[in-house]
Amino acid sequence: MDFLRSEAFFLLLSNLTGLKLHFLAPDNEDSDEGEGSSGDHARSLAQGDGGVEQAGAAARSQEDRVPTCTAELRCWEHGHYTMIHDNGAERQQFALDLLLFCGCEDWEAEYGGFTSYIAKEEDEELLTVYPENNCLALVYRDKETMRFVKHINHRSLQRDANHPNHRRFWDFAFVYYE
Protein backbone atom coordinates (compact mmCIF):
# COMPACT_ATOMS: atom_id res chain seq x y z
CA MET A 1 0.00 0.00 0.00
CA ASP A 2 2.93 2.32 0.61
CA PHE A 3 3.86 2.15 -3.08
CA LEU A 4 0.39 3.31 -4.18
CA ARG A 5 0.75 6.32 -1.84
CA SER A 6 4.35 7.10 -2.78
CA GLU A 7 5.54 10.27 -4.46
CA ALA A 8 6.80 8.21 -7.40
CA PHE A 9 3.34 6.72 -7.94
CA PHE A 10 1.71 10.17 -7.77
CA LEU A 11 4.11 11.24 -10.53
CA LEU A 12 3.34 8.11 -12.58
CA LEU A 13 -0.41 8.75 -12.27
CA SER A 14 0.16 12.37 -13.30
CA ASN A 15 1.98 11.25 -16.42
CA LEU A 16 -0.66 8.62 -17.26
CA THR A 17 -3.72 10.79 -16.68
CA GLY A 18 -2.60 14.38 -17.21
CA LEU A 19 -3.81 15.32 -13.72
CA LYS A 20 -1.67 17.57 -11.54
CA LEU A 21 -0.93 15.02 -8.80
CA HIS A 22 2.77 15.88 -8.44
CA PHE A 23 4.75 19.11 -8.57
CA LEU A 24 7.06 17.66 -11.25
CA ALA A 25 4.16 16.74 -13.53
CA PRO A 26 3.90 18.85 -16.67
CA ASP A 27 1.23 21.51 -16.40
CA ASN A 28 -1.24 20.85 -19.24
CA GLU A 29 -2.85 24.27 -18.87
CA ASP A 30 0.40 26.02 -19.81
CA SER A 31 0.87 23.98 -22.98
CA ASP A 32 -2.77 24.44 -24.04
CA GLU A 33 -2.73 28.22 -23.73
CA GLY A 34 0.03 28.83 -26.27
CA GLU A 35 1.94 32.05 -26.87
CA GLY A 36 -1.12 34.20 -27.55
CA SER A 37 -2.25 34.09 -23.97
CA SER A 38 1.15 35.18 -22.64
CA GLY A 39 0.94 38.23 -24.89
CA ASP A 40 -2.51 38.98 -23.54
CA HIS A 41 -1.14 38.57 -20.02
CA ALA A 42 1.66 41.08 -20.75
CA ARG A 43 -0.86 43.58 -22.19
CA SER A 44 -3.03 43.23 -19.10
CA LEU A 45 -0.03 43.90 -16.88
CA ALA A 46 0.86 47.00 -18.91
CA GLN A 47 -2.71 48.30 -18.67
CA GLY A 48 -2.88 47.63 -14.92
CA ASP A 49 -5.86 45.31 -15.27
CA GLY A 50 -7.20 44.30 -11.85
CA GLY A 51 -8.31 40.95 -13.26
CA VAL A 52 -4.69 39.83 -13.45
CA GLU A 53 -4.34 40.15 -9.67
CA GLN A 54 -7.42 37.97 -9.21
CA ALA A 55 -6.11 35.41 -11.69
CA GLY A 56 -2.75 35.38 -9.90
CA ALA A 57 -4.44 34.79 -6.55
CA ALA A 58 -6.47 31.94 -8.03
CA ALA A 59 -3.32 30.39 -9.50
CA ARG A 60 -1.55 30.65 -6.14
CA SER A 61 -4.46 28.97 -4.36
CA GLN A 62 -4.33 26.11 -6.87
CA GLU A 63 -0.57 25.78 -6.40
CA ASP A 64 -1.00 25.72 -2.61
CA ARG A 65 -3.18 22.62 -2.80
CA VAL A 66 -1.27 19.45 -2.10
CA PRO A 67 -2.47 16.32 -3.91
CA THR A 68 -3.72 13.70 -1.45
CA CYS A 69 -5.15 10.22 -1.44
CA THR A 70 -7.26 8.01 0.77
CA ALA A 71 -6.66 4.28 0.91
CA GLU A 72 -8.59 1.20 1.95
CA LEU A 73 -7.89 -2.51 1.80
CA ARG A 74 -11.32 -4.09 1.54
CA CYS A 75 -12.41 -7.71 1.91
CA TRP A 76 -15.53 -8.76 -0.03
CA GLU A 77 -17.66 -11.86 0.54
CA HIS A 78 -21.28 -13.00 0.46
CA GLY A 79 -23.61 -10.29 1.79
CA HIS A 80 -21.20 -7.34 1.48
CA TYR A 81 -22.03 -4.10 -0.35
CA THR A 82 -21.63 -0.33 -0.08
CA MET A 83 -24.20 2.45 -0.20
CA ILE A 84 -24.30 5.84 -1.88
CA HIS A 85 -24.16 8.90 0.35
CA ASP A 86 -25.56 12.16 -1.02
CA ASN A 87 -23.35 14.36 1.12
CA GLY A 88 -20.21 12.25 1.40
CA ALA A 89 -16.85 13.98 1.64
CA GLU A 90 -15.65 12.24 -1.52
CA ARG A 91 -18.33 14.07 -3.55
CA GLN A 92 -16.91 17.51 -2.80
CA GLN A 93 -14.33 17.44 -5.58
CA PHE A 94 -13.13 15.66 -8.69
CA ALA A 95 -11.33 12.39 -7.94
CA LEU A 96 -9.33 9.59 -9.53
CA ASP A 97 -10.36 6.16 -8.25
CA LEU A 98 -7.87 3.30 -8.32
CA LEU A 99 -9.13 -0.25 -7.78
CA LEU A 100 -6.72 -3.20 -7.65
CA PHE A 101 -8.38 -6.61 -7.28
CA CYS A 102 -6.83 -9.73 -5.71
CA GLY A 103 -8.11 -13.26 -5.19
CA CYS A 104 -11.12 -13.05 -7.48
CA GLU A 105 -10.29 -15.84 -9.94
CA ASP A 106 -13.41 -17.19 -11.66
CA TRP A 107 -15.54 -14.33 -10.31
CA GLU A 108 -18.75 -13.95 -12.33
CA ALA A 109 -20.71 -10.72 -12.84
CA GLU A 110 -23.88 -12.45 -11.65
CA TYR A 111 -22.36 -12.72 -8.14
CA GLY A 112 -22.38 -8.94 -7.66
CA GLY A 113 -19.42 -7.23 -6.02
CA PHE A 114 -18.78 -4.93 -8.97
CA THR A 115 -18.34 -1.17 -8.65
CA SER A 116 -21.04 0.91 -10.34
CA TYR A 117 -20.73 4.58 -11.21
CA ILE A 118 -23.91 6.59 -11.64
CA ALA A 119 -24.69 10.27 -12.16
CA LYS A 120 -26.63 12.12 -9.50
CA GLU A 121 -30.39 12.05 -10.15
CA GLU A 122 -29.94 9.34 -12.84
CA ASP A 123 -30.93 5.66 -12.84
CA GLU A 124 -28.61 4.36 -15.56
CA GLU A 125 -25.08 3.27 -14.83
CA LEU A 126 -22.31 5.29 -16.43
CA LEU A 127 -19.64 2.65 -15.89
CA THR A 128 -19.27 -0.76 -14.27
CA VAL A 129 -15.93 -2.08 -13.03
CA TYR A 130 -15.95 -5.86 -12.57
CA PRO A 131 -13.49 -7.60 -10.25
CA GLU A 132 -10.73 -9.21 -12.32
CA ASN A 133 -7.86 -10.90 -10.57
CA ASN A 134 -4.65 -8.87 -10.50
CA CYS A 135 -6.20 -6.04 -12.54
CA LEU A 136 -6.02 -2.34 -11.86
CA ALA A 137 -8.80 0.07 -12.85
CA LEU A 138 -8.50 3.87 -12.98
CA VAL A 139 -11.69 5.94 -13.11
CA TYR A 140 -11.80 9.75 -13.11
CA ARG A 141 -15.09 11.08 -11.79
CA ASP A 142 -16.63 14.49 -11.32
CA LYS A 143 -18.61 15.94 -8.42
CA GLU A 144 -21.90 14.63 -9.79
CA THR A 145 -20.76 11.01 -10.17
CA MET A 146 -21.34 8.57 -7.33
CA ARG A 147 -20.08 5.03 -6.87
CA PHE A 148 -21.12 1.96 -4.95
CA VAL A 149 -20.33 -1.75 -4.79
CA LYS A 150 -23.23 -4.01 -5.73
CA HIS A 151 -24.44 -6.52 -3.14
CA ILE A 152 -22.66 -9.89 -3.32
CA ASN A 153 -25.58 -12.28 -3.57
CA HIS A 154 -26.25 -15.96 -2.88
CA ARG A 155 -24.91 -17.00 -6.29
CA SER A 156 -21.39 -16.28 -5.02
CA LEU A 157 -21.79 -19.32 -2.77
CA GLN A 158 -21.49 -21.47 -5.93
CA ARG A 159 -17.93 -20.19 -6.27
CA ASP A 160 -17.32 -21.13 -2.65
CA ALA A 161 -18.32 -24.71 -3.44
CA ASN A 162 -15.94 -24.85 -6.42
CA HIS A 163 -13.09 -23.04 -4.64
CA PRO A 164 -13.38 -23.65 -0.88
CA ASN A 165 -10.24 -21.61 -0.19
CA HIS A 166 -11.62 -18.60 -2.09
CA ARG A 167 -14.61 -17.56 0.00
CA ARG A 168 -13.76 -13.89 -0.50
CA PHE A 169 -11.74 -11.48 -2.60
CA TRP A 170 -9.85 -8.30 -1.77
CA ASP A 171 -9.39 -4.93 -3.35
CA PHE A 172 -7.15 -1.97 -2.77
CA ALA A 173 -9.35 1.11 -3.13
CA PHE A 174 -7.53 4.44 -3.45
CA VAL A 175 -9.00 7.85 -4.20
CA TYR A 176 -6.60 10.53 -5.45
CA TYR A 177 -7.40 14.25 -5.26
CA GLU A 178 -5.60 17.05 -7.14
Contacts in CASP RR format, 6 or more apart in sequence:
PFRMAT RR
TARGET T0000
AUTHOR 0000-0000-0000
METHOD contacts of the structure
MODEL  1
MDFLRSEAFFLLLSNLTGLKLHFLAPDNEDSDEGEGSSGDHARSLAQGDG
GVEQAGAAARSQEDRVPTCTAELRCWEHGHYTMIHDNGAERQQFALDLLL
FCGCEDWEAEYGGFTSYIAKEEDEELLTVYPENNCLALVYRDKETMRFVK
HINHRSLQRDANHPNHRRFWDFAFVYYE
1 71 0 8 1.000
1 73 0 8 1.000
1 172 0 8 1.000
3 9 0 8 1.000
4 69 0 8 1.000
4 71 0 8 1.000
4 98 0 8 1.000
4 100 0 8 1.000
4 172 0 8 1.000
4 174 0 8 1.000
5 69 0 8 1.000
5 71 0 8 1.000
5 174 0 8 1.000
7 22 0 8 1.000
10 21 0 8 1.000
10 22 0 8 1.000
10 67 0 8 1.000
10 69 0 8 1.000
10 176 0 8 1.000
11 21 0 8 1.000
11 22 0 8 1.000
11 24 0 8 1.000
11 25 0 8 1.000
13 19 0 8 1.000
13 21 0 8 1.000
13 22 0 8 1.000
13 96 0 8 1.000
13 98 0 8 1.000
13 138 0 8 1.000
13 176 0 8 1.000
14 20 0 8 1.000
14 21 0 8 1.000
14 22 0 8 1.000
14 24 0 8 1.000
14 25 0 8 1.000
15 25 0 8 1.000
16 138 0 8 1.000
17 96 0 8 1.000
17 138 0 8 1.000
17 140 0 8 1.000
18 25 0 8 1.000
18 26 0 8 1.000
18 28 0 8 1.000
19 25 0 8 1.000
19 96 0 8 1.000
19 140 0 8 1.000
19 176 0 8 1.000
19 178 0 8 1.000
20 27 0 8 1.000
20 28 0 8 1.000
20 67 0 8 1.000
20 178 0 8 1.000
21 67 0 8 1.000
21 96 0 8 1.000
21 176 0 8 1.000
21 178 0 8 1.000
22 67 0 8 1.000
41 52 0 8 1.000
44 50 0 8 1.000
44 51 0 8 1.000
44 52 0 8 1.000
45 52 0 8 1.000
65 178 0 8 1.000
67 176 0 8 1.000
67 177 0 8 1.000
67 178 0 8 1.000
68 176 0 8 1.000
68 177 0 8 1.000
69 174 0 8 1.000
69 175 0 8 1.000
69 176 0 8 1.000
69 177 0 8 1.000
70 90 0 8 1.000
70 174 0 8 1.000
70 175 0 8 1.000
71 172 0 8 1.000
71 173 0 8 1.000
71 174 0 8 1.000
72 172 0 8 1.000
72 173 0 8 1.000
72 174 0 8 1.000
73 170 0 8 1.000
73 171 0 8 1.000
73 172 0 8 1.000
73 173 0 8 1.000
74 170 0 8 1.000
74 171 0 8 1.000
74 172 0 8 1.000
74 173 0 8 1.000
75 168 0 8 1.000
75 169 0 8 1.000
75 170 0 8 1.000
76 113 0 8 1.000
76 131 0 8 1.000
76 149 0 8 1.000
76 152 0 8 1.000
76 168 0 8 1.000
76 169 0 8 1.000
76 170 0 8 1.000
76 171 0 8 1.000
77 152 0 8 1.000
77 156 0 8 1.000
77 167 0 8 1.000
77 168 0 8 1.000
77 169 0 8 1.000
78 152 0 8 1.000
78 153 0 8 1.000
78 154 0 8 1.000
78 156 0 8 1.000
78 157 0 8 1.000
78 160 0 8 1.000
78 167 0 8 1.000
79 151 0 8 1.000
79 152 0 8 1.000
79 153 0 8 1.000
80 113 0 8 1.000
80 149 0 8 1.000
80 151 0 8 1.000
80 152 0 8 1.000
81 113 0 8 1.000
81 148 0 8 1.000
81 149 0 8 1.000
81 150 0 8 1.000
81 151 0 8 1.000
81 152 0 8 1.000
82 148 0 8 1.000
82 149 0 8 1.000
83 148 0 8 1.000
84 118 0 8 1.000
84 146 0 8 1.000
84 147 0 8 1.000
84 148 0 8 1.000
85 91 0 8 1.000
90 175 0 8 1.000
91 143 0 8 1.000
91 146 0 8 1.000
92 143 0 8 1.000
93 143 0 8 1.000
93 177 0 8 1.000
93 178 0 8 1.000
94 140 0 8 1.000
94 141 0 8 1.000
94 142 0 8 1.000
94 143 0 8 1.000
94 177 0 8 1.000
94 178 0 8 1.000
95 140 0 8 1.000
95 141 0 8 1.000
95 175 0 8 1.000
95 176 0 8 1.000
95 177 0 8 1.000
96 138 0 8 1.000
96 139 0 8 1.000
96 140 0 8 1.000
96 141 0 8 1.000
96 175 0 8 1.000
96 176 0 8 1.000
96 177 0 8 1.000
97 115 0 8 1.000
97 137 0 8 1.000
97 138 0 8 1.000
97 139 0 8 1.000
97 140 0 8 1.000
97 141 0 8 1.000
97 147 0 8 1.000
97 173 0 8 1.000
97 174 0 8 1.000
97 175 0 8 1.000
97 176 0 8 1.000
98 136 0 8 1.000
98 137 0 8 1.000
98 138 0 8 1.000
98 172 0 8 1.000
98 173 0 8 1.000
98 174 0 8 1.000
98 175 0 8 1.000
98 176 0 8 1.000
99 115 0 8 1.000
99 129 0 8 1.000
99 136 0 8 1.000
99 137 0 8 1.000
99 139 0 8 1.000
99 171 0 8 1.000
99 172 0 8 1.000
99 173 0 8 1.000
99 174 0 8 1.000
100 135 0 8 1.000
100 136 0 8 1.000
100 137 0 8 1.000
100 171 0 8 1.000
100 172 0 8 1.000
101 131 0 8 1.000
101 132 0 8 1.000
101 133 0 8 1.000
101 134 0 8 1.000
101 135 0 8 1.000
101 169 0 8 1.000
101 170 0 8 1.000
101 171 0 8 1.000
102 133 0 8 1.000
102 134 0 8 1.000
102 169 0 8 1.000
102 170 0 8 1.000
102 171 0 8 1.000
102 172 0 8 1.000
103 133 0 8 1.000
103 166 0 8 1.000
103 169 0 8 1.000
103 170 0 8 1.000
104 131 0 8 1.000
104 132 0 8 1.000
104 133 0 8 1.000
104 169 0 8 1.000
105 133 0 8 1.000
105 163 0 8 1.000
105 166 0 8 1.000
106 159 0 8 1.000
106 162 0 8 1.000
106 163 0 8 1.000
106 166 0 8 1.000
107 130 0 8 1.000
107 131 0 8 1.000
107 132 0 8 1.000
107 133 0 8 1.000
107 159 0 8 1.000
107 169 0 8 1.000
108 155 0 8 1.000
108 159 0 8 1.000
109 130 0 8 1.000
110 153 0 8 1.000
110 155 0 8 1.000
111 152 0 8 1.000
111 153 0 8 1.000
111 155 0 8 1.000
111 156 0 8 1.000
111 159 0 8 1.000
112 150 0 8 1.000
112 151 0 8 1.000
112 152 0 8 1.000
112 153 0 8 1.000
112 155 0 8 1.000
112 156 0 8 1.000
113 131 0 8 1.000
113 149 0 8 1.000
113 150 0 8 1.000
113 151 0 8 1.000
113 152 0 8 1.000
114 128 0 8 1.000
114 129 0 8 1.000
114 130 0 8 1.000
114 131 0 8 1.000
114 149 0 8 1.000
114 150 0 8 1.000
115 128 0 8 1.000
115 129 0 8 1.000
115 137 0 8 1.000
115 147 0 8 1.000
115 148 0 8 1.000
115 149 0 8 1.000
115 150 0 8 1.000
116 125 0 8 1.000
116 127 0 8 1.000
116 128 0 8 1.000
116 147 0 8 1.000
116 148 0 8 1.000
116 149 0 8 1.000
116 150 0 8 1.000
117 125 0 8 1.000
117 126 0 8 1.000
117 127 0 8 1.000
117 128 0 8 1.000
117 129 0 8 1.000
117 139 0 8 1.000
117 141 0 8 1.000
117 145 0 8 1.000
117 146 0 8 1.000
117 147 0 8 1.000
118 124 0 8 1.000
118 125 0 8 1.000
118 126 0 8 1.000
118 145 0 8 1.000
118 146 0 8 1.000
118 147 0 8 1.000
118 148 0 8 1.000
119 126 0 8 1.000
119 144 0 8 1.000
119 145 0 8 1.000
119 146 0 8 1.000
120 144 0 8 1.000
120 145 0 8 1.000
120 146 0 8 1.000
126 145 0 8 1.000
127 139 0 8 1.000
129 137 0 8 1.000
129 139 0 8 1.000
131 169 0 8 1.000
131 171 0 8 1.000
133 169 0 8 1.000
139 147 0 8 1.000
141 147 0 8 1.000
159 166 0 8 1.000
160 166 0 8 1.000
160 167 0 8 1.000
END
